[in-house]
Amino acid sequence: MPEREGGLGAAVRSFFKRKYTNVEAVKNVTFNIAQGEVVGFLGPNGAGKTTTLKMLSGLLHPTAGRADVLGYTPWERKNDFLRAMTLVMGQRNRLSWDIPAADSFLLNQAVYRLSNDDYQRTLAELDDLLELAPIMRKPVRNLSLGERMKCELAAGLLHRPKVLFLDEPTIGLDLTAQARIRGFLREYNRRTGATILLTSHYMADVVALCERVIIIHHGQLKYDGSLTGLTRRIAPVKLIGLALLNGAANGLERYGTVVPNESSDGKLFVQVPAGEVAAVTARMLSDLPVQDLTIEDPPIETVIERAFNE
């Protein structure tokens, strides 16, 4: 990567002698994904997630190592491979801005040489899942972000790919649009058996769709396993939620660490080691005027943040 100081003088000097810094975006990352899996691919900004997806989809040629997707080497970019996968990036636009999405769909039909019957059948299925009919005839520039993302996903799936690489597909969407996209991806995976590798900074996406997560940081693999396994490994604690009669909240510190509750439900939360939950719960029920009690895992955002930091 080129680098220089700010200012006109530095710009002139860099014109004659430019400084570069070598950055290993991805280093020794190894994993296998089975057919039909939906896997969350996580890491902080700059961890190497998008670089990995670009290599797996054939956009980047790695300096070393190998990859196998559906029996193909991605960066050879063979036509049969390109017909069997798709890469959807929430921060990149694949639709032409000034024409309706329907015209971009027809262009994709021509690019992938889809028969009219196959195209109409797939489009009808996507319309059923995404409710495209009211929006696909509008110019893309007139669509809301959520509507555009629906059309972006549809454009990437018209050729019925077997592997989906999704890079922040819900970025910037409101909660309703996020939920609809998640529901669509879940149903698409169920109907077609497609394999999905998903990056997202919205943990609700990961919890809703992925039983397995892969975490990378500074370009290196840090974790590959189940979400529940990550919670046990990184945060082996439970949260006991209490609703007490008459708001009696004094003395909870003797049971564990009192955790602030950011919601407005009035519950009090005490964090205790997972192995002590039964004993602590019994003491609480005996000592306190308990109206309601719940036992929960710590928020997945907390677990993931601790995983990044470690």
N, C-alpha and C positions, 0 to 999 in steps of 0.2 A: 504494500500500500504506500502511495506517495504521501509525504507529510511535509509541512512547512509552517513557519510562524505566520501570524497575520501581518498585514501592512504591504504597502507598495514595494518597499525595498526587498522584502522577503520574496515577493512575487517575481520581481525581476531576477534576483539571484537564482531562484528555483528554475527559471527558464533556461539558465546555462548549466546549473548543477543541481539536480534534484535528489533529495534524500528519500530513501525507501526503508520501510520496516517490513520484515517478513512475519506474517501471521499464519499460524497453522489453524485454519478454521475448523477442520475435522481431523482427528488423529486417533487411529486404532479403534474406531467404533465398529463393533461387530454385533450383529443380532440376526435372528431368523424370525420370520412371521409366517404363520400357516395360512392356508387358504380360508377365507371367510372371517378372519380375525379383524376386530376393530381395536387398534392400538393407539394410545395417546403418546405423542412424541414431545416431551417437555424439556424446558430449560429456560433460563433467563435470557433477556435480550443479548444477542451476540454469542450465544452458546454454540451455534453451528447447525441449528435445526433446518433453516431454509437452505443452507448450503448442501446439507445431506439430501433433502428432498430434490434439489436441482440435479444432484448426481444420480439419484435413483430414477429420475424421470428423463435423464439423458441430456439435460441442458448444460451441465458442466462435466468436463473430463478430469478425473482425479489425477493427482501427481503420482499416486501409488495405490496399491490395493485393488480389489475386485468387487464386483457386485453382480448379483443374479436376480432378475425380476422376471418371473414367468418363463424361465429358461433362456432369457436374452441378456446380453450385456447392454445396459441402457444407453451408454454413450456411442454405441454403434448405430443407434437410431434406425433400426430396421423397420420397415413399414408395418410388419405384423406386430411388432412390439408397440409402435405408436398407436395402432388401432385397439390395443388391449389395455391401455392405461390412460389416465387423465391427471393433470395437475391443475388444481383450482387455487388461486392465491387471492385472498380477500383484499389485498392492497394493490392488485393489478387488474386491469380491465381487458377482457378478451372480446367484448362486444363493441361493435362500431357505434360511436357516440351519437351520430346524427340520424340513424335509421332505426326502425323498430327492431326489437329483438327477433321477431319472426324472420326478418331478412337474414340476420346473422345465423339463425338456425338453418335456413336453407343453404347458406354458404357451407356450414359444417356438413350438411347432408352431401353436398357435392365433394367436399374435401375427403370425407371418409367413404364415398361411393356407396351410400346407403340406398337401397331400393325404396321406392315410394311407400310400399306396404310396410317395410320395417321402420321407416322414418315416422309414418303416421301412427303406427302401433306404439312406438316408444314415446312419441310426443304425447299421445293420449294418456299413457301411464304416468308420465311426469306431470301432466296437467292435473291428473287426479290427485297426485301427492302434493303438488305445490300450488295449485290454483293459478295457473298461468294465463288462462283465457282473458281475464280482464286487463292484463298488463302487457302482453307480448306484442300488441299492435301499436303501442306508444313509442315515440323516440326514446332511446335509452337515456338521453340527457334529462328527460322529464320524469324519470322514475325516481322514487325514493331509494335510499340506500338498501333497505330491506327488499324492495321489489327488484332492484338490480341484482342483488345477491341471489335471489331465486332464479333469475334468468341466467346468471353466470353458471350456477350449478347445473341447470338444465342444458346449457350449451355444452358443458363438459361431459354430459352423460348421454347425449343423443346416440352415440355409437356403442352404448352399453359396455363400458370398460370393465375389466375384471379386477383392476387395481385402481384405487383412488388415493392420490396424494393431495391432502387438503391442508393448506397453509393459512391459518387464521380465517376460516370461512365465516365466522360470526363477528368479526371485528367491527366495532362501531355500531352494531345493531342494537335496537332496544330489546327489552326483556321478552316481549311477545314474539318479535321476529327471531330472536335466538332460539326460543322454545320451538318454533315452527321448523327451523332449519334442523335442529337436533332430532325432532320427530321424523322429519323426512329422511335423514341419514339412517336412522334406526330402521325405518321401514324399508328403505332401499336395500340395506344390507340383508334384511330378513327375506325379501323377495328374490334377490338376485344372487346372494352368496358372495358379493363382491368383498374384496379385502380393502380395508381402509387404514391408512396411516395419517393421523390427525395431529396437527400442532394447534395449540390454542392457549391464550393467557386467561381464558374464562374457565375456571375450574368446574363450573356447572356443566360445560360441554364434556369434559373428561369424565366426571362422575356419571353423567347420563348415558354415555356411549361406550366407555372403555373399562373393561375388567383388568386390562394389563397396561402398564405405562413403562416407557423407556425415558430415562432422564439423562441428558448430557449437559456438561458444563465446561467451558473453555475448550470445546471441541472434543472432549473425552467422555466416554460412557461412565455414568455414575451409578445407575440402577436400572435393572430390567426385571420386572416381576409384577405381581398383582398390587392393586391399590391397597387392599387390606394388609398385605405383607409389608408394604411401605409404611403404613401407619404403625404396625407393631414394631417395626425396626426403628423408625425415626422418633415416634411419639408413643411409647408404650404406656399410655395413660387413658383414662376415661373421664368424661364430664358427667357429674351427677347434677341434674336439674331439679330444683326444689320450688314448689309453690307452698308457702307456709301461711297458716291461719294468723290473722291479725298482724301480718307483716313482721313476725318475729324472726329477725335476721342476725341477732347478736351471737357471737361465739362460734360462727361457722369455721373460723380459722383452725379450730382444734381437729377438724375432720380432714382438712387438706388445704390446697391453695384456692382461695376465692378468685374466680375469674369474672371480669366485667361482662355483662350481658348487653350487647349492642341493640337488641330488639326491644320492642315495647310490651312484651308479654308478661313482664313482672317477675319472671323466674330468676332464681339465684343459682349460680353454677359454682360447683366445687370440683377442682381437678384432683384426682387421686391416682396412684399407680394401679394399673389394670389388675394386678393380682390381689389387691386389697378391696376391690369394689364390694364384694359380698359382705365382708365384715363391717366396712364403713356404712353401707346402706342399712344394715341391721341396727347399728348404733343410732343412726339418724332417725329411723322409725321409732326407736325406743325413747329417744331423748327429746324429739322436736314435734311440734304440732303440724305434721305433714298433711297437706291437702292433696298434693300430686307430686309424683317423683318419676323422673326419666333418667335413663343411662344412655349416653351418647358417645360416639367417637369424637375426637377433636376435629374442628373444621379442616377440610382437605386443604384449604389455602394455607393454613398454618403448617400442616405437614409438608407441603411442597416447598414452602419458603424455608423451613428448617433443612430440608433435603438439599436445596440449592446452597445454603450457607455451609453445610457440612462438606 
